[in-house]
Amino acid sequence: MKIYHGSQYIIEKPEFGKGKVYNDNGLGFYCTQDIELAKEWGCDNGLDEFANCYNLNTENLKIL
């Protein structure tokens, strides 16, 4: 599954605990399958943003 993370930075390897603690659902590494939404999330104060792209292997995951 291809997922995206919007940020002001290029993030090659996601790490838990590096994000903003005041996000709606708390500290986490938020991703979406919608590249446009990721770009919107990454936009802050009119600065350039990135839509970091990751391939998530879901083979052994139980997905609700």
N, CA, C and O atoms as a Maestro MAE file, in Angstrom:
{
 s_m_m2io_version
 :::
 2.0.0
}

f_m_ct {
 s_m_title
 :::
 protein
 m_atom[256] {
  # First column is atom index #
  i_m_mmod_type
  r_m_x_coord
  r_m_y_coord
  r_m_z_coord
  i_m_residue_number
  s_m_chain_name
  s_m_pdb_residue_name
  s_m_pdb_atom_name
  i_m_atomic_number
  :::
  1 25 0.845 -1.168 0.000 1 A "MET " " N  " 7
  2 3 0.000 0.000 0.000 1 A "MET " " CA " 6
  3 2 0.895 1.237 0.000 1 A "MET " " C  " 6
  4 15 1.844 1.316 0.780 1 A "MET " " O  " 8
  5 25 0.602 2.184 -0.857 2 A "LYS " " N  " 7
  6 3 1.354 3.429 -0.902 2 A "LYS " " CA " 6
  7 2 0.677 4.452 0.013 2 A "LYS " " C  " 6
  8 15 -0.519 4.713 -0.116 2 A "LYS " " O  " 8
  9 25 1.456 5.029 0.941 3 A "ILE " " N  " 7
  10 3 0.932 6.033 1.863 3 A "ILE " " CA " 6
  11 2 1.840 7.262 1.850 3 A "ILE " " C  " 6
  12 15 3.006 7.183 1.465 3 A "ILE " " O  " 8
  13 25 1.288 8.391 2.274 4 A "TYR " " N  " 7
  14 3 2.002 9.662 2.238 4 A "TYR " " CA " 6
  15 2 1.947 10.341 3.611 4 A "TYR " " C  " 6
  16 15 0.986 10.195 4.365 4 A "TYR " " O  " 8
  17 25 3.006 11.081 3.900 5 A "HIS " " N  " 7
  18 3 3.088 11.871 5.129 5 A "HIS " " CA " 6
  19 2 3.487 13.294 4.741 5 A "HIS " " C  " 6
  20 15 4.540 13.505 4.140 5 A "HIS " " O  " 8
  21 25 2.652 14.260 5.083 6 A "GLY " " N  " 7
  22 3 2.944 15.651 4.771 6 A "GLY " " CA " 6
  23 2 3.830 16.283 5.825 6 A "GLY " " C  " 6
  24 15 3.591 16.134 7.023 6 A "GLY " " O  " 8
  25 25 4.866 16.998 5.368 7 A "SER " " N  " 7
  26 3 5.808 17.603 6.298 7 A "SER " " CA " 6
  27 2 6.562 18.732 5.616 7 A "SER " " C  " 6
  28 15 6.589 18.827 4.389 7 A "SER " " O  " 8
  29 25 7.165 19.575 6.419 8 A "GLN " " N  " 7
  30 3 8.068 20.602 5.885 8 A "GLN " " CA " 6
  31 2 9.432 20.004 5.577 8 A "GLN " " C  " 6
  32 15 10.302 20.682 5.030 8 A "GLN " " O  " 8
  33 25 9.619 18.740 5.926 9 A "TYR " " N  " 7
  34 3 10.919 18.091 5.786 9 A "TYR " " CA " 6
  35 2 10.802 16.789 4.993 9 A "TYR " " C  " 6
  36 15 9.735 16.176 4.942 9 A "TYR " " O  " 8
  37 25 11.894 16.383 4.384 10 A "ILE " " N  " 7
  38 3 11.973 15.062 3.788 10 A "ILE " " CA " 6
  39 2 12.299 14.094 4.919 10 A "ILE " " C  " 6
  40 15 13.299 14.256 5.619 10 A "ILE " " O  " 8
  41 25 11.454 13.095 5.090 11 A "ILE " " N  " 7
  42 3 11.629 12.122 6.163 11 A "ILE " " CA " 6
  43 2 11.822 10.753 5.517 11 A "ILE " " C  " 6
  44 15 10.862 10.123 5.072 11 A "ILE " " O  " 8
  45 25 13.051 10.310 5.472 12 A "GLU " " N  " 7
  46 3 13.350 9.038 4.827 12 A "GLU " " CA " 6
  47 2 12.914 7.840 5.663 12 A "GLU " " C  " 6
  48 15 12.421 6.849 5.125 12 A "GLU " " O  " 8
  49 25 13.097 7.933 6.984 13 A "LYS " " N  " 7
  50 3 12.730 6.822 7.872 13 A "LYS " " CA " 6
  51 2 11.872 7.375 9.013 13 A "LYS " " C  " 6
  52 15 12.380 8.086 9.881 13 A "LYS " " O  " 8
  53 25 10.583 7.056 9.017 14 A "PRO " " N  " 7
  54 3 9.701 7.549 10.078 14 A "PRO " " CA " 6
  55 2 10.137 7.065 11.459 14 A "PRO " " C  " 6
  56 15 10.548 5.917 11.625 14 A "PRO " " O  " 8
  57 25 10.041 7.960 12.452 15 A "GLU " " N  " 7
  58 3 10.357 7.613 13.834 15 A "GLU " " CA " 6
  59 2 9.256 8.137 14.738 15 A "GLU " " C  " 6
  60 15 8.893 9.311 14.673 15 A "GLU " " O  " 8
  61 25 8.732 7.269 15.572 16 A "PHE " " N  " 7
  62 3 7.708 7.681 16.517 16 A "PHE " " CA " 6
  63 2 8.323 8.604 17.568 16 A "PHE " " C  " 6
  64 15 9.456 8.400 18.005 16 A "PHE " " O  " 8
  65 25 7.562 9.616 17.964 17 A "GLY " " N  " 7
  66 3 7.994 10.509 19.026 17 A "GLY " " CA " 6
  67 2 8.621 11.797 18.534 17 A "GLY " " C  " 6
  68 15 9.005 12.640 19.345 17 A "GLY " " O  " 8
  69 25 8.735 11.974 17.226 18 A "LYS " " N  " 7
  70 3 9.367 13.176 16.683 18 A "LYS " " CA " 6
  71 2 8.351 14.222 16.234 18 A "LYS " " C  " 6
  72 15 8.735 15.322 15.834 18 A "LYS " " O  " 8
  73 25 7.067 13.896 16.294 19 A "GLY " " N  " 7
  74 3 6.036 14.795 15.782 19 A "GLY " " CA " 6
  75 2 5.581 15.821 16.794 19 A "GLY " " C  " 6
  76 15 6.187 16.009 17.848 19 A "GLY " " O  " 8
  77 25 4.491 16.478 16.437 20 A "LYS " " N  " 7
  78 3 3.895 17.501 17.296 20 A "LYS " " CA " 6
  79 2 2.965 16.837 18.305 20 A "LYS " " C  " 6
  80 15 2.104 16.044 17.923 20 A "LYS " " O  " 8
  81 25 3.126 17.147 19.573 21 A "VAL " " N  " 7
  82 3 2.325 16.515 20.626 21 A "VAL " " CA " 6
  83 2 0.884 17.016 20.649 21 A "VAL " " C  " 6
  84 15 0.027 16.382 21.265 21 A "VAL " " O  " 8
  85 25 0.601 18.134 19.995 22 A "TYR " " N  " 7
  86 3 -0.742 18.707 20.047 22 A "TYR " " CA " 6
  87 2 -1.596 18.351 18.825 22 A "TYR " " C  " 6
  88 15 -2.578 19.043 18.555 22 A "TYR " " O  " 8
  89 25 -1.259 17.309 18.091 23 A "ASN " " N  " 7
  90 3 -2.115 16.857 16.997 23 A "ASN " " CA " 6
  91 2 -3.453 16.380 17.544 23 A "ASN " " C  " 6
  92 15 -3.558 16.051 18.725 23 A "ASN " " O  " 8
  93 25 -4.477 16.340 16.693 24 A "ASP " " N  " 7
  94 3 -5.829 15.966 17.123 24 A "ASP " " CA " 6
  95 2 -5.880 14.642 17.873 24 A "ASP " " C  " 6
  96 15 -6.614 14.513 18.853 24 A "ASP " " O  " 8
  97 25 -5.111 13.663 17.425 25 A "ASN " " N  " 7
  98 3 -5.133 12.340 18.050 25 A "ASN " " CA " 6
  99 2 -3.862 12.059 18.834 25 A "ASN " " C  " 6
  100 15 -3.530 10.898 19.075 25 A "ASN " " O  " 8
  101 25 -3.156 13.089 19.229 26 A "GLY " " N  " 7
  102 3 -1.944 12.918 20.021 26 A "GLY " " CA " 6
  103 2 -0.710 12.692 19.163 26 A "GLY " " C  " 6
  104 15 -0.741 12.808 17.938 26 A "GLY " " O  " 8
  105 25 0.361 12.372 19.839 27 A "LEU " " N  " 7
  106 3 1.645 12.160 19.182 27 A "LEU " " CA " 6
  107 2 1.578 10.921 18.296 27 A "LEU " " C  " 6
  108 15 1.129 9.861 18.733 27 A "LEU " " O  " 8
  109 25 2.019 11.054 17.075 28 A "GLY " " N  " 7
  110 3 2.004 9.927 16.148 28 A "GLY " " CA " 6
  111 2 2.600 10.334 14.816 28 A "GLY " " C  " 6
  112 15 2.963 11.493 14.617 28 A "GLY " " O  " 8
  113 25 2.699 9.393 13.916 29 A "PHE " " N  " 7
  114 3 3.203 9.641 12.571 29 A "PHE " " CA " 6
  115 2 2.031 9.415 11.631 29 A "PHE " " C  " 6
  116 15 1.747 8.285 11.233 29 A "PHE " " O  " 8
  117 25 1.355 10.502 11.280 30 A "TYR " " N  " 7
  118 3 0.105 10.424 10.532 30 A "TYR " " CA " 6
  119 2 0.359 10.284 9.040 30 A "TYR " " C  " 6
  120 15 1.176 11.001 8.463 30 A "TYR " " O  " 8
  121 25 -0.350 9.355 8.430 31 A "CYS " " N  " 7
  122 3 -0.216 9.101 6.993 31 A "CYS " " CA " 6
  123 2 -1.599 8.991 6.359 31 A "CYS " " C  " 6
  124 15 -2.599 8.782 7.046 31 A "CYS " " O  " 8
  125 25 -1.634 9.135 5.043 32 A "THR " " N  " 7
  126 3 -2.864 9.031 4.277 32 A "THR " " CA " 6
  127 2 -2.553 8.414 2.920 32 A "THR " " C  " 6
  128 15 -1.409 8.443 2.467 32 A "THR " " O  " 8
  129 25 -3.560 7.864 2.282 33 A "GLN " " N  " 7
  130 3 -3.392 7.363 0.927 33 A "GLN " " CA " 6
  131 2 -3.619 8.471 -0.100 33 A "GLN " " C  " 6
  132 15 -3.410 8.253 -1.293 33 A "GLN " " O  " 8
  133 25 -4.038 9.642 0.340 34 A "ASP " " N  " 7
  134 3 -4.338 10.775 -0.539 34 A "ASP " " CA " 6
  135 2 -3.168 11.759 -0.545 34 A "ASP " " C  " 6
  136 15 -2.921 12.436 0.453 34 A "ASP " " O  " 8
  137 25 -2.455 11.839 -1.660 35 A "ILE " " N  " 7
  138 3 -1.276 12.708 -1.748 35 A "ILE " " CA " 6
  139 2 -1.636 14.184 -1.549 35 A "ILE " " C  " 6
  140 15 -0.858 14.933 -0.957 35 A "ILE " " O  " 8
  141 25 -2.791 14.601 -2.030 36 A "GLU " " N  " 7
  142 3 -3.188 16.005 -1.874 36 A "GLU " " CA " 6
  143 2 -3.445 16.341 -0.405 36 A "GLU " " C  " 6
  144 15 -3.122 17.440 0.045 36 A "GLU " " O  " 8
  145 25 -4.017 15.411 0.335 37 A "LEU " " N  " 7
  146 3 -4.240 15.625 1.768 37 A "LEU " " CA " 6
  147 2 -2.907 15.698 2.507 37 A "LEU " " C  " 6
  148 15 -2.743 16.516 3.413 37 A "LEU " " O  " 8
  149 25 -1.968 14.861 2.131 38 A "ALA " " N  " 7
  150 3 -0.636 14.900 2.750 38 A "ALA " " CA " 6
  151 2 0.031 16.246 2.502 38 A "ALA " " C  " 6
  152 15 0.667 16.795 3.401 38 A "ALA " " O  " 8
  153 25 -0.104 16.778 1.302 39 A "LYS " " N  " 7
  154 3 0.465 18.098 0.999 39 A "LYS " " CA " 6
  155 2 -0.178 19.172 1.868 39 A "LYS " " C  " 6
  156 15 0.499 20.082 2.348 39 A "LYS " " O  " 8
  157 25 -1.488 19.060 2.065 40 A "GLU " " N  " 7
  158 3 -2.209 20.027 2.899 40 A "GLU " " CA " 6
  159 2 -1.735 19.945 4.348 40 A "GLU " " C  " 6
  160 15 -1.544 20.976 4.993 40 A "GLU " " O  " 8
  161 25 -1.544 18.734 4.864 41 A "TRP " " N  " 7
  162 3 -1.064 18.555 6.236 41 A "TRP " " CA " 6
  163 2 0.323 19.140 6.412 41 A "TRP " " C  " 6
  164 15 0.647 19.653 7.483 41 A "TRP " " O  " 8
  165 25 1.136 19.072 5.387 42 A "GLY " " N  " 7
  166 3 2.517 19.532 5.487 42 A "GLY " " CA " 6
  167 2 2.659 21.038 5.418 42 A "GLY " " C  " 6
  168 15 3.689 21.584 5.811 42 A "GLY " " O  " 8
  169 25 1.638 21.713 4.922 43 A "CYS " " N  " 7
  170 3 1.707 23.163 4.732 43 A "CYS " " CA " 6
  171 2 1.571 23.872 6.075 43 A "CYS " " C  " 6
  172 15 0.615 23.642 6.815 43 A "CYS " " O  " 8
  173 25 2.538 24.736 6.380 44 A "ASP " " N  " 7
  174 3 2.520 25.461 7.644 44 A "ASP " " CA " 6
  175 2 3.081 26.863 7.411 44 A "ASP " " C  " 6
  176 15 4.240 27.016 7.024 44 A "ASP " " O  " 8
  177 25 2.278 27.859 7.642 45 A "ASN " " N  " 7
  178 3 2.707 29.252 7.501 45 A "ASN " " CA " 6
  179 2 3.191 29.595 6.099 45 A "ASN " " C  " 6
  180 15 4.083 30.427 5.937 45 A "ASN " " O  " 8
  181 25 2.609 28.962 5.087 46 A "GLY " " N  " 7
  182 3 2.955 29.294 3.712 46 A "GLY " " CA " 6
  183 2 4.313 28.800 3.252 46 A "GLY " " C  " 6
  184 15 4.781 29.196 2.185 46 A "GLY " " O  " 8
  185 25 4.957 27.944 4.032 47 A "LEU " " N  " 7
  186 3 6.256 27.416 3.649 47 A "LEU " " CA " 6
  187 2 6.094 26.246 2.697 47 A "LEU " " C  " 6
  188 15 5.009 25.675 2.597 47 A "LEU " " O  " 8
  189 25 7.151 25.887 2.005 48 A "ASP " " N  " 7
  190 3 7.112 24.725 1.125 48 A "ASP " " CA " 6
  191 2 6.879 23.460 1.931 48 A "ASP " " C  " 6
  192 15 7.269 23.357 3.094 48 A "ASP " " O  " 8
  193 25 6.237 22.507 1.289 49 A "GLU " " N  " 7
  194 3 5.956 21.256 1.971 49 A "GLU " " CA " 6
  195 2 6.362 20.081 1.094 49 A "GLU " " C  " 6
  196 15 6.609 20.231 -0.103 49 A "GLU " " O  " 8
  197 25 6.424 18.905 1.719 50 A "PHE " " N  " 7
  198 3 6.761 17.673 1.019 50 A "PHE " " CA " 6
  199 2 5.669 16.654 1.298 50 A "PHE " " C  " 6
  200 15 5.070 16.653 2.373 50 A "PHE " " O  " 8
  201 25 5.416 15.800 0.341 51 A "ALA " " N  " 7
  202 3 4.563 14.639 0.538 51 A "ALA " " CA " 6
  203 2 5.501 13.439 0.492 51 A "ALA " " C  " 6
  204 15 5.773 12.890 -0.576 51 A "ALA " " O  " 8
  205 25 5.987 13.043 1.653 52 A "ASN " " N  " 7
  206 3 6.865 11.879 1.740 52 A "ASN " " CA " 6
  207 2 6.051 10.642 1.395 52 A "ASN " " C  " 6
  208 15 4.922 10.490 1.862 52 A "ASN " " O  " 8
  209 25 6.614 9.764 0.586 53 A "CYS " " N  " 7
  210 3 5.909 8.570 0.123 53 A "CYS " " CA " 6
  211 2 6.568 7.319 0.701 53 A "CYS " " C  " 6
  212 15 7.792 7.189 0.710 53 A "CYS " " O  " 8
  213 25 5.725 6.402 1.182 54 A "TYR " " N  " 7
  214 3 6.207 5.157 1.763 54 A "TYR " " CA " 6
  215 2 5.397 3.992 1.207 54 A "TYR " " C  " 6
  216 15 4.222 4.150 0.876 54 A "TYR " " O  " 8
  217 25 6.010 2.848 1.108 55 A "ASN " " N  " 7
  218 3 5.307 1.615 0.763 55 A "ASN " " CA " 6
  219 2 5.127 0.810 2.039 55 A "ASN " " C  " 6
  220 15 6.100 0.395 2.669 55 A "ASN " " O  " 8
  221 25 3.873 0.597 2.413 56 A "LEU " " N  " 7
  222 3 3.540 -0.133 3.630 56 A "LEU " " CA " 6
  223 2 3.179 -1.563 3.263 56 A "LEU " " C  " 6
  224 15 2.233 -1.797 2.510 56 A "LEU " " O  " 8
  225 25 3.928 -2.513 3.792 57 A "ASN " " N  " 7
  226 3 3.661 -3.925 3.565 57 A "ASN " " CA " 6
  227 2 2.569 -4.360 4.529 57 A "ASN " " C  " 6
  228 15 2.796 -4.398 5.738 57 A "ASN " " O  " 8
  229 25 1.398 -4.687 4.021 58 A "THR " " N  " 7
  230 3 0.261 -5.061 4.845 58 A "THR " " CA " 6
  231 2 0.029 -6.570 4.902 58 A "THR " " C  " 6
  232 15 -0.999 -7.026 5.403 58 A "THR " " O  " 8
  233 25 0.970 -7.329 4.395 59 A "GLU " " N  " 7
  234 3 0.793 -8.783 4.263 59 A "GLU " " CA " 6
  235 2 0.407 -9.468 5.562 59 A "GLU " " C  " 6
  236 15 -0.506 -10.294 5.559 59 A "GLU " " O  " 8
  237 25 1.057 -9.163 6.662 60 A "ASN " " N  " 7
  238 3 0.779 -9.845 7.935 60 A "ASN " " CA " 6
  239 2 0.020 -8.973 8.933 60 A "ASN " " C  " 6
  240 15 0.020 -9.250 10.133 60 A "ASN " " O  " 8
  241 25 -0.625 -7.922 8.433 61 A "LEU " " N  " 7
  242 3 -1.395 -7.037 9.323 61 A "LEU " " CA " 6
  243 2 -2.870 -7.413 9.303 61 A "LEU " " C  " 6
  244 15 -3.392 -7.862 8.282 61 A "LEU " " O  " 8
  245 25 -3.529 -7.227 10.425 62 A "LYS " " N  " 7
  246 3 -4.970 -7.375 10.478 62 A "LYS " " CA " 6
  247 2 -5.546 -5.977 10.345 62 A "LYS " " C  " 6
  248 15 -5.347 -5.142 11.227 62 A "LYS " " O  " 8
  249 25 -6.249 -5.710 9.267 63 A "ILE " " N  " 7
  250 3 -6.757 -4.377 8.959 63 A "ILE " " CA " 6
  251 2 -8.272 -4.365 9.148 63 A "ILE " " C  " 6
  252 15 -8.987 -5.200 8.593 63 A "ILE " " O  " 8
  253 25 -8.747 -3.409 9.936 64 A "LEU " " N  " 7
  254 3 -10.187 -3.283 10.169 64 A "LEU " " CA " 6
  255 2 -10.824 -2.463 9.079 64 A "LEU " " C  " 6
  256 15 -12.036 -2.245 9.099 64 A "LEU " " O  " 8
  :::
 }
 m_bond[255] {
  # First column is bond index #
  i_m_from
  i_m_to
  i_m_order
  :::
  1 1 2 1
  2 2 3 1
  3 3 4 2
  4 3 5 1
  5 5 6 1
  6 6 7 1
  7 7 8 2
  8 7 9 1
  9 9 10 1
  10 10 11 1
  11 11 12 2
  12 11 13 1
  13 13 14 1
  14 14 15 1
  15 15 16 2
  16 15 17 1
  17 17 18 1
  18 18 19 1
  19 19 20 2
  20 19 21 1
  21 21 22 1
  22 22 23 1
  23 23 24 2
  24 23 25 1
  25 25 26 1
  26 26 27 1
  27 27 28 2
  28 27 29 1
  29 29 30 1
  30 30 31 1
  31 31 32 2
  32 31 33 1
  33 33 34 1
  34 34 35 1
  35 35 36 2
  36 35 37 1
  37 37 38 1
  38 38 39 1
  39 39 40 2
  40 39 41 1
  41 41 42 1
  42 42 43 1
  43 43 44 2
  44 43 45 1
  45 45 46 1
  46 46 47 1
  47 47 48 2
  48 47 49 1
  49 49 50 1
  50 50 51 1
  51 51 52 2
  52 51 53 1
  53 53 54 1
  54 54 55 1
  55 55 56 2
  56 55 57 1
  57 57 58 1
  58 58 59 1
  59 59 60 2
  60 59 61 1
  61 61 62 1
  62 62 63 1
  63 63 64 2
  64 63 65 1
  65 65 66 1
  66 66 67 1
  67 67 68 2
  68 67 69 1
  69 69 70 1
  70 70 71 1
  71 71 72 2
  72 71 73 1
  73 73 74 1
  74 74 75 1
  75 75 76 2
  76 75 77 1
  77 77 78 1
  78 78 79 1
  79 79 80 2
  80 79 81 1
  81 81 82 1
  82 82 83 1
  83 83 84 2
  84 83 85 1
  85 85 86 1
  86 86 87 1
  87 87 88 2
  88 87 89 1
  89 89 90 1
  90 90 91 1
  91 91 92 2
  92 91 93 1
  93 93 94 1
  94 94 95 1
  95 95 96 2
  96 95 97 1
  97 97 98 1
  98 98 99 1
  99 99 100 2
  100 99 101 1
  101 101 102 1
  102 102 103 1
  103 103 104 2
  104 103 105 1
  105 105 106 1
  106 106 107 1
  107 107 108 2
  108 107 109 1
  109 109 110 1
  110 110 111 1
  111 111 112 2
  112 111 113 1
  113 113 114 1
  114 114 115 1
  115 115 116 2
  116 115 117 1
  117 117 118 1
  118 118 119 1
  119 119 120 2
  120 119 121 1
  121 121 122 1
  122 122 123 1
  123 123 124 2
  124 123 125 1
  125 125 126 1
  126 126 127 1
  127 127 128 2
  128 127 129 1
  129 129 130 1
  130 130 131 1
  131 131 132 2
  132 131 133 1
  133 133 134 1
  134 134 135 1
  135 135 136 2
  136 135 137 1
  137 137 138 1
  138 138 139 1
  139 139 140 2
  140 139 141 1
  141 141 142 1
  142 142 143 1
  143 143 144 2
  144 143 145 1
  145 145 146 1
  146 146 147 1
  147 147 148 2
  148 147 149 1
  149 149 150 1
  150 150 151 1
  151 151 152 2
  152 151 153 1
  153 153 154 1
  154 154 155 1
  155 155 156 2
  156 155 157 1
  157 157 158 1
  158 158 159 1
  159 159 160 2
  160 159 161 1
  161 161 162 1
  162 162 163 1
  163 163 164 2
  164 163 165 1
  165 165 166 1
  166 166 167 1
  167 167 168 2
  168 167 169 1
  169 169 170 1
  170 170 171 1
  171 171 172 2
  172 171 173 1
  173 173 174 1
  174 174 175 1
  175 175 176 2
  176 175 177 1
  177 177 178 1
  178 178 179 1
  179 179 180 2
  180 179 181 1
  181 181 182 1
  182 182 183 1
  183 183 184 2
  184 183 185 1
  185 185 186 1
  186 186 187 1
  187 187 188 2
  188 187 189 1
  189 189 190 1
  190 190 191 1
  191 191 192 2
  192 191 193 1
  193 193 194 1
  194 194 195 1
  195 195 196 2
  196 195 197 1
  197 197 198 1
  198 198 199 1
  199 199 200 2
  200 199 201 1
  201 201 202 1
  202 202 203 1
  203 203 204 2
  204 203 205 1
  205 205 206 1
  206 206 207 1
  207 207 208 2
  208 207 209 1
  209 209 210 1
  210 210 211 1
  211 211 212 2
  212 211 213 1
  213 213 214 1
  214 214 215 1
  215 215 216 2
  216 215 217 1
  217 217 218 1
  218 218 219 1
  219 219 220 2
  220 219 221 1
  221 221 222 1
  222 222 223 1
  223 223 224 2
  224 223 225 1
  225 225 226 1
  226 226 227 1
  227 227 228 2
  228 227 229 1
  229 229 230 1
  230 230 231 1
  231 231 232 2
  232 231 233 1
  233 233 234 1
  234 234 235 1
  235 235 236 2
  236 235 237 1
  237 237 238 1
  238 238 239 1
  239 239 240 2
  240 239 241 1
  241 241 242 1
  242 242 243 1
  243 243 244 2
  244 243 245 1
  245 245 246 1
  246 246 247 1
  247 247 248 2
  248 247 249 1
  249 249 250 1
  250 250 251 1
  251 251 252 2
  252 251 253 1
  253 253 254 1
  254 254 255 1
  255 255 256 2
  :::
 }
}
